Amino acid sequence: MPRKFLNIITYILTLGFCAFLIWLSVKDLKTEDIDKIKLAVSKANYLLLIPIIIMGFVSHWSRAVRWKHLMEPLDLHPSTANTLFAVMVGYLANLAFPRLGEVLKCTILARYEKIPADKLVGTIIAERAFDMLCLLILFFLTFIVQIDLAWDFLQSLIERFKNKDGSSNPTGMIILGTIVLLILFSYLFRKQIGNFAFVKKLKGVVQNILSGIMSFKNMKNKKGFVFHTILIWSMYMGMIMIGFYSIQETSHLTYKTGFSVLSFGSVGMIVTPGGIGAYTLLVEEIVSLYGVEKAISVAISWIIWLVPTLIILIGGTISLIMIPIYNKRKNAQ
């Protein structure tokens, strides 16, 4: 099968999956729920969009500066402006085509800074490795700060495997038995499974993550890198919390909910391009765990996703227009 045709099919299936997730998110909404969403959005404090936009820009600028820190051991010193433009265009591309942004931002920066694109690939792997490490730490913190809720959620899952009278549910037992058999099968045939293409690819991803993290020891400005890593994730958290305050019905939510939304929402951003469908569905389910009704959880999930996405759409488009103009003036000087 031609690669181009395969890419087209993959893209269509991805769009279909995104559409399915969006449908899954809103399919149970009733007329009164839609009215509640309209009322909540109409009463929203839109002045809070200003700090959210500022935080969004700071996070993107900080990511550009952090990327520069990763390039320093390679003796690469691009301008902050070009690096920021490349980051924004990369984000814009990721909204349409999964992972295209990583390639595109390397290509753009290499073109305008006259540096080898292949040298930048390693920095992207290292960047993703540190982001994955941060996400794992975030999940750990999310669990620690609300261990009581996590335990209640686990118990609710266990209860699903039982009937109302407390006896074992056949369906639950089948699922549990299947999991046990899969674990046993994986252990007994671990050598054969290790030769599967998918497993080899997974091992390669893990090795890339480990090598990316190990690159930290060669970094010249370790403190700067750590500072910007914390700043990036702090801005993400701040945008979520201000999003909660933007509508009255979720203004009572605390940092605990923020941690949950940030950690699980980040997974949604990975699952689909730009988190389309997946992010809102996950956030909706997470917020519902904290006692927020269905209509409001849908409203806040879309607000929290839509504003940063608009920042990327506008910022990425402006960057695409400005980068040739900026470099033309830079070269003229």
C-alpha positions, -999 to 999 in steps of 0.1 A, spaced: 0 0 0 15 34 -10 26 55 20 7 86 9 -25 66 7 -18 50 41 -13 85 56 -46 97 42 -64 67 57 -48 73 90 -57 109 90 -94 101 82 -95 75 109 -80 100 134 -106 126 125 -133 100 129 -120 90 163 -120 126 174 -156 131 162 -166 99 181 -151 112 213 -169 146 209 -201 127 203 -194 105 234 -189 137 254 -222 154 245 -246 125 236 -263 124 270 -270 161 271 -307 170 274 -324 202 265 -322 215 301 -285 206 302 -279 227 270 -298 256 286 -276 254 317 -244 254 295 -256 285 277 -264 302 309 -231 294 325 -212 306 294 -232 338 292 -225 346 328 -187 337 325 -162 363 336 -144 370 303 -120 394 319 -102 363 332 -93 355 296 -66 381 299 -44 363 325 -51 330 308 -38 344 275 -7 359 293 0 325 310 -4 307 277 21 330 260 45 327 290 43 289 288 51 289 250 80 314 255 94 294 284 92 262 263 112 280 235 139 291 260 140 256 275 146 242 241 175 265 236 190 251 268 189 217 253 207 229 222 236 245 241 256 213 246 255 209 207 269 245 204 237 257 188 225 292 198 194 302 178 176 335 186 148 333 211 124 349 185 130 322 158 128 295 184 95 308 197 81 311 162 91 275 154 75 263 186 42 281 179 41 268 142 48 233 155 19 235 179 -3 248 151 7 218 129 -1 194 157 -37 205 157 -41 190 122 -16 162 119 -3 142 149 34 146 156 40 167 124 47 197 146 79 181 160 93 177 126 81 210 113 95 231 141 129 215 136 127 221 99 117 258 104 144 265 130 171 248 109 161 268 78 161 302 94 191 297 118 212 278 92 218 248 115 216 210 108 180 197 113 193 163 123 211 178 153 177 191 165 160 157 165 179 146 196 168 177 215 131 170 207 135 134 220 151 148 252 124 174 255 96 148 253 115 126 278 115 153 304 78 161 297 70 124 302 90 125 335 71 156 346 38 139 337 47 109 359 56 131 388 23 150 383 3 118 385 21 109 417 14 143 432 -22 141 421 -26 107 439 -8 119 470 -28 151 476 -61 133 473 -54 97 483 -89 95 499 -106 102 465 -84 78 447 -92 51 472 -130 58 468 -126 57 431 -108 23 433 -135 10 456 -162 21 431 -144 1 404 -143 -30 426 -180 -26 434 -187 -29 397 -174 -64 398 -202 -73 423 -239 -78 422 -263 -58 444 -264 -86 470 -226 -86 473 -220 -118 452 -195 -119 424 -206 -105 391 -199 -131 362 -189 -103 338 -165 -89 364 -150 -123 370 -145 -129 333 -127 -95 329 -105 -102 360 -97 -137 348 -88 -124 313 -64 -99 329 -48 -126 350 -44 -148 319 -29 -120 299 -3 -113 327 5 -151 329 8 -154 291 30 -124 289 54 -139 315 55 -174 300 61 -161 264 81 -130 273 109 -139 249 86 -144 219 66 -113 227 99 -93 229 104 -100 191 70 -83 182 74 -51 162 52 -32 186 72 -43 216 105 -34 199 91 0 191 79 4 227 114 -5 240 128 20 216 106 47 230 116 38 266 153 39 256 148 73 240 132 86 271 160 73 293 187 87 270 169 120 269 168 122 307 205 113 308 213 142 285 206 165 315 241 158 329 257 174 298 235 205 300 253 238 307 225 257 323 208 230 345 192 255 368 177 275 339 163 243 324 147 232 357 133 267 362 116 268 328 103 232 332 86 242 365 74 275 350 58 257 320 38 233 341 29 260 366 14 281 338 -6 251 326 -19 247 362 -27 284 365 -47 284 333 -68 256 345 -74 272 379 -84 305 364 -106 286 340 -124 272 371 -129 307 385 -143 320 351 -177 304 358 -196 306 391 -205 269 392 -169 257 393 -153 286 412 -153 264 444 -129 238 428 -95 236 444 -59 228 434 -67 191 439 -91 192 410 -66 212 391 -39 185 396 -64 159 383 -74 179 353 -38 187 344 -25 152 347 -54 134 329 -60 162 305 -23 160 294 -30 123 285 -59 136 263 -35 160 245 -14 130 236 -42 107 225 -56 129 197 -42 159 177 -44 189 200 -65 169 224 -96 172 202 -124 152 217 -101 133 241 -92 163 264 -128 175 269 -141 140 275 -114 132 301 -118 166 319 -155 163 319 -153 129 336 -127 141 361 -146 173 371 -178 152 376 -159 132 403 -158 164 424 -196 168 425 -200 191 394 -232 183 374 -230 170 339 -239 202 320 -214 223 339 -186 197 336 -191 198 298 -191 236 298 -159 239 318 -141 212 299 -147 230 266 -137 264 281 -104 250 295 -96 234 261 -109 260 237 -90 291 251 -55 275 249 -64 261 215 -74 295 202 -40 309 215 -22 283 194 -44 290 164 -39 327 165 -3 326 178 8 299 153 -8 318 124 9 350 134 43 332 138 39 316 104 35 351 89 61 369 110 90 345 109 100 353 72 95 390 79 116 389 111 144 371 94 144 393 63 149 424 86 174 405 107 195 396 76 192 431 62 207 445 94 
